[in-house]
Amino acid sequence: MASNPSVQVQVAQGRALASRRRRERLHTGLTYLILGVSAVILGMPFFWMATTALKPIQEVVIYPPRWLPSEIRLENFVEAWQAAPFDRFYINSVVTGVATTLLQVLFALFMAYAFAFIAFPAKNLLFLLVLSTMMIPVEMKLVPNYLLLKELGWINTYWALIIPPAAHAFPVFVLFQQFRTLPRDLLDAATVDGATHVQTLLRVVAPMSRPLLAAVALVSFVGRWNDYLWPLIVTNKVAMRTLPIGLAYLKETQEGGNRWNLLMAGTIFVVAPILVLFIFTQKQFVEGITRGAVKG
C-alpha cells in the first residue's frame, strides 16, 4: 500500500518545525546564559562596593574576604558625609554638570544644523577642523587652557569648570549624522512657509531629534559628573571641588590608614544619582543611540 504523499509532507513539516523550535530554545538559552554571566561580571564591582560601604573597617581588610558584612553599619554613610563637605561638592557637580550639558547641547545643535543644511564657504574644511579636535589628547590641552584661564582670572570659579568643556566635537558629529537622515521635504516646507533657520531648527529639526538630544545630553552630563582631571587642575580650594575629587578626602586617616568603607560609602553618593538618572531615561537613551547610528 503506497504511502499518502500529504501525510509524508506533514511529517516532514512537523520534524522541521520541531527542529527549528529546538534551535530557537537553544539560542534563547545561550542568550540568557551569556546575559546572566555578563550581568554577574558587570554587577560584581557594584555589589562589592555596596557591601564594603556597610562593613566595619576590620572586615574590609581581612583575608579571605567576606562578601557580606557580619553587621550592617549605616553609620558609615553619616561619617563619610561629615568627613568632607559633600553638600558643597554636590552643589558644584550639579551646577557644572547641568550648565556644561546645556551649553554643549546648544552649541552642538546649532553647529550640526549649520553643517547639515546651510551652504557657506569652506564648510567641509571647517567641519573637518571641528572633528580633528577629537584626535587631540586631553593632556595636550591642559597647559594652554590653564594659562588662558589664569590670565582671565577664572581659576577657582564656575567659569573655569563650565566654559572649556562646553565646546565638544562629538555631539556635533552625532547630531550632524542624525540631521542628514531627516526628510528634506519637511525643511523645504518650513522654508516655503517663511520660517527662518532658527525657527526651522527649533520647531522642526529639534523636535524630530528629541531622543538623540536626550542621549547626547545624558552622555555629556555623565562625562561632566565623573570628570576628575579638569576640576583638579583649575581648582585648589575645597569649596570649589566636585564630587570625584571629594572622594580623595575620605581615603586616608590622620594615622595614614585607608578608610575603604567610608570611601565606598562616598562612592555610592557619586554613583547613585547617575544610576537613578539612567533608570528614568534609559528608553530615550537607547532610542537616541539607535537613531544616531551612522548609516552606510
C-alpha positions as CSV (number, residue, x, y, z in Angstrom):
1,M,0.0,0.0,0.0
2,A,1.6,3.3,-1.1
3,S,2.1,6.0,1.5
4,N,-0.1,9.1,1.3
5,P,2.1,11.9,0.0
6,S,0.2,14.5,2.0
7,V,1.0,12.6,5.2
8,Q,4.7,12.4,4.4
9,V,4.7,16.2,3.7
10,Q,3.0,16.8,7.1
11,V,5.5,14.6,8.9
12,A,8.4,16.3,7.2
13,Q,7.0,19.7,8.1
14,G,6.5,18.6,11.7
15,R,10.0,17.4,12.0
16,A,11.3,20.7,10.5
17,L,9.2,22.7,12.9
18,A,10.4,20.6,15.9
19,S,14.0,21.1,14.8
20,R,13.5,24.8,14.4
21,R,11.9,25.1,17.9
22,R,14.8,23.2,19.4
23,R,17.3,25.6,17.8
24,E,15.3,28.6,19.0
25,R,15.2,27.2,22.5
26,L,18.9,26.5,22.4
27,H,19.6,30.0,21.0
28,T,17.4,31.6,23.7
29,G,19.0,29.6,26.4
30,L,22.5,30.6,25.3
31,T,21.4,34.2,25.1
32,Y,20.1,34.2,28.6
33,L,23.2,32.4,29.8
34,I,25.5,34.9,28.3
35,L,23.4,37.8,29.6
36,G,23.4,36.3,33.1
37,V,27.1,35.8,33.2
38,S,27.7,39.3,31.8
39,A,25.3,40.8,34.4
40,V,27.2,38.9,37.2
41,I,30.6,40.1,35.9
42,L,29.4,43.7,35.5
43,G,27.4,43.8,38.7
44,M,30.1,42.3,40.9
45,P,32.1,45.5,41.5
46,F,28.8,47.4,42.4
47,F,27.9,44.6,44.8
48,W,31.3,44.7,46.4
49,M,31.1,48.5,46.7
50,A,27.7,48.3,48.4
51,T,28.7,45.6,50.9
52,T,32.0,47.3,51.7
53,A,30.2,50.5,52.4
54,L,28.2,48.6,55.1
55,K,31.1,46.8,56.7
56,P,33.2,47.8,59.7
57,I,36.8,48.6,58.8
58,Q,38.0,45.4,60.4
59,E,36.0,43.3,57.9
60,V,37.2,45.2,54.9
61,V,40.9,44.2,55.2
62,I,40.5,40.6,56.4
63,Y,41.6,37.7,54.3
64,P,39.9,35.7,52.9
65,P,37.4,38.5,52.2
66,R,33.8,38.4,53.3
67,W,31.2,39.1,50.7
68,L,28.6,40.0,53.2
69,P,29.1,42.1,56.4
70,S,28.5,40.4,59.7
71,E,26.9,43.7,60.9
72,I,25.4,46.4,58.8
73,R,26.9,49.8,59.6
74,L,24.8,52.6,58.2
75,E,26.9,54.9,60.3
76,N,29.5,54.7,57.5
77,F,27.3,56.9,55.3
78,V,26.9,59.5,58.0
79,E,30.7,59.5,58.8
80,A,31.5,59.8,55.1
81,W,29.1,62.7,54.6
82,Q,30.6,64.5,57.6
83,A,34.2,63.7,56.8
84,A,34.1,66.1,53.8
85,P,31.8,68.9,52.7
86,F,29.7,66.7,50.4
87,D,26.9,69.2,50.3
88,R,29.2,71.7,48.7
89,F,30.6,69.0,46.4
90,Y,27.1,68.1,45.2
91,I,26.2,71.7,44.5
92,N,29.4,72.2,42.4
93,S,28.9,69.0,40.5
94,V,25.2,69.7,39.8
95,V,25.9,73.3,38.7
96,T,28.8,72.5,36.5
97,G,27.2,69.3,35.1
98,V,23.9,71.0,34.2
99,A,25.4,74.2,32.8
100,T,28.0,72.4,30.7
101,T,25.4,70.0,29.4
102,L,23.0,72.7,28.3
103,L,25.8,74.7,26.6
104,Q,27.3,71.7,25.0
105,V,23.9,70.5,23.5
106,L,23.1,74.1,22.5
107,F,26.4,74.6,20.7
108,A,26.2,71.2,19.0
109,L,22.6,71.8,17.9
110,F,23.4,75.0,16.1
111,M,26.7,73.8,14.6
112,A,25.3,70.5,13.4
113,Y,22.3,72.3,11.7
114,A,24.7,74.7,10.0
115,F,26.9,72.0,8.7
116,A,24.0,69.9,7.6
117,F,21.7,72.4,5.9
118,I,23.4,75.7,5.3
119,A,25.7,76.4,2.4
120,F,28.7,78.6,3.3
121,P,32.3,78.9,2.1
122,A,34.8,76.2,3.3
123,K,32.1,74.3,5.1
124,N,33.7,70.9,4.6
125,L,37.1,72.2,5.7
126,L,35.6,73.8,8.9
127,F,33.7,70.5,9.6
128,L,37.0,68.6,9.3
129,L,38.7,71.0,11.7
130,V,35.9,70.6,14.2
131,L,36.2,66.8,14.0
132,S,40.0,66.9,14.2
133,T,39.8,68.3,17.7
134,M,38.6,64.9,18.9
135,M,42.0,63.5,17.9
136,I,43.9,65.9,20.2
137,P,44.7,64.2,23.6
138,V,43.1,65.9,26.6
139,E,46.5,66.1,28.3
140,M,47.9,68.3,25.5
141,K,45.2,70.9,26.0
142,L,45.6,71.2,29.8
143,V,48.5,73.6,30.0
144,P,47.4,76.2,27.3
145,N,43.8,76.1,28.7
146,Y,45.1,76.6,32.2
147,L,47.3,79.5,31.2
148,L,44.4,81.1,29.4
149,L,42.1,80.8,32.3
150,K,44.7,82.1,34.7
151,E,45.1,85.2,32.5
152,L,41.3,85.7,32.6
153,G,41.3,85.3,36.4
154,W,38.9,82.3,36.2
155,I,40.8,79.8,38.4
156,N,38.6,78.6,41.3
157,T,35.5,79.8,39.5
158,Y,32.5,78.1,37.9
159,W,33.5,79.7,34.6
160,A,36.6,77.5,34.5
161,L,34.6,74.4,35.2
162,I,31.9,75.1,32.7
163,I,33.1,77.1,29.6
164,P,36.1,75.0,28.3
165,P,34.3,71.6,28.3
166,A,31.2,73.2,26.7
167,A,32.7,73.1,23.2
168,H,33.0,69.5,22.2
169,A,33.1,68.0,18.7
170,F,31.5,64.6,19.5
171,P,27.9,65.9,20.0
172,V,28.3,67.9,16.8
173,F,29.3,64.8,14.8
174,V,26.4,62.7,16.3
175,L,23.7,65.3,15.6
176,F,25.1,66.0,12.2
177,Q,24.6,62.4,11.3
178,Q,21.1,62.4,12.6
179,F,20.1,65.6,10.8
180,R,21.3,64.1,7.5
181,T,18.6,61.4,7.8
182,L,15.7,63.8,8.3
183,P,13.2,64.2,5.4
184,R,14.3,67.1,3.3
185,D,10.7,67.8,2.3
186,L,9.8,69.0,5.8
187,L,12.6,71.5,5.8
188,D,11.6,72.7,2.4
189,A,8.0,73.1,3.5
190,A,9.2,75.1,6.5
191,T,11.2,77.4,4.2
192,V,8.2,77.8,1.9
193,D,6.1,78.9,4.9
194,G,8.6,81.6,5.6
195,A,10.4,80.0,8.6
196,T,14.0,81.2,9.3
197,H,16.8,78.8,10.0
198,V,16.4,79.3,13.8
199,Q,12.7,78.6,13.6
200,T,13.2,75.6,11.4
201,L,15.8,74.3,13.9
202,L,13.7,74.8,17.0
203,R,10.3,73.8,15.5
204,V,11.1,71.1,13.1
205,V,14.6,69.6,13.4
206,A,15.0,69.6,17.2
207,P,11.6,68.0,18.0
208,M,12.3,65.3,15.5
209,S,15.7,64.6,17.1
210,R,14.5,64.7,20.7
211,P,15.5,61.1,21.6
212,L,19.0,61.7,20.3
213,L,19.3,65.1,22.0
214,A,18.3,63.3,25.3
215,A,21.0,60.7,24.7
216,V,23.6,63.3,23.9
217,A,22.6,65.3,27.0
218,L,22.9,62.2,29.2
219,V,26.3,61.3,27.9
220,S,27.5,64.9,28.3
221,F,26.2,65.1,31.9
222,V,27.7,61.8,32.9
223,G,31.0,62.9,31.5
224,R,31.0,66.1,33.4
225,W,29.7,64.4,36.6
226,N,32.6,61.9,36.6
227,D,35.3,64.3,35.4
228,Y,38.3,64.3,37.7
229,L,41.3,65.7,35.9
230,W,40.0,69.1,34.7
231,P,38.4,70.2,38.0
232,L,41.5,69.1,39.8
233,I,43.6,71.4,37.6
234,V,41.5,74.5,37.7
235,T,40.5,74.4,41.4
236,N,42.6,74.4,44.5
237,K,40.0,75.4,47.1
238,V,37.9,72.9,48.8
239,A,34.8,75.0,48.3
240,M,35.1,74.6,44.5
241,R,35.9,70.9,44.4
242,T,33.5,68.5,42.7
243,L,32.4,65.0,43.9
244,P,35.1,62.9,42.2
245,I,37.8,65.0,43.8
246,G,36.0,65.0,47.1
247,L,36.3,61.2,47.4
248,A,40.0,61.7,48.0
249,Y,39.2,63.3,51.3
250,L,37.8,60.0,52.5
251,K,40.6,57.7,51.7
252,E,43.3,58.4,54.4
253,T,43.0,58.9,58.1
254,Q,45.4,61.0,60.2
255,E,47.2,57.8,61.1
256,G,47.8,57.0,57.4
257,G,45.4,54.1,57.1
258,N,42.8,53.8,54.3
259,R,39.2,54.1,55.2
260,W,37.9,51.9,52.4
261,N,34.4,51.5,53.9
262,L,33.9,55.3,54.0
263,L,35.4,55.6,50.6
264,M,32.9,53.1,49.2
265,A,30.1,54.9,51.0
266,G,31.2,58.2,49.4
267,T,31.4,56.4,46.0
268,I,27.7,55.5,46.4
269,F,27.0,59.2,46.9
270,V,28.6,59.8,43.5
271,V,27.2,56.8,41.6
272,A,23.6,56.8,42.9
273,P,22.3,59.9,41.1
274,I,23.7,58.7,37.8
275,L,22.0,55.3,38.2
276,V,18.7,56.9,39.1
277,L,19.0,59.3,36.1
278,F,19.8,56.4,33.7
279,I,16.9,54.3,35.0
280,F,14.4,57.1,34.2
281,T,16.0,58.0,30.8
282,Q,17.1,54.6,29.5
283,K,14.3,54.4,27.0
284,Q,15.2,57.8,25.4
285,F,18.9,56.9,25.7
286,V,18.6,53.6,23.8
287,E,16.3,55.2,21.2
288,G,18.6,58.1,20.7
289,I,21.7,55.9,20.3
290,T,19.8,53.8,17.7
291,R,18.7,56.9,15.8
292,G,22.2,58.3,15.9
293,A,23.9,55.3,14.4
294,V,25.8,56.1,11.3
295,K,24.1,54.7,8.2
296,G,26.0,53.4,5.3
